[in-house]
Amino acid sequence: MLLAKAVENARHQAAVVANAGGRTLGTLISASFSTVNQVERSAARPMLNKTATADNNVPTQIESKNITISVNVNTVFKLL
């Protein structure tokens, strides 16, 4: 799971900082997460003929889009 990897990465980075300061990283005190979702948008298209009906066999147009999900992990660890 990516969220677990993000917390593991945060723990590793915090341990590097703690060790550089001559301390040892302790237990996780708190963690918070925030997410941002972004959907790729295309330029507006002209409307289909307003007189079109289901009887005209107008195909439904479906476009694939890229979705980007970003998660920020904020952690606080105890220093020993």
PyMOL commands that set and color helices and strands:
alter all, ss='L'
color gray80, all
select helices_A, chain A and resi 2-20+54-56
alter helices_A, ss='H'
color red, helices_A
select strands_A, chain A and resi 25-39+67-79
alter strands_A, ss='S'
color yellow, strands_A
deselect
rebuild
show_as cartoon
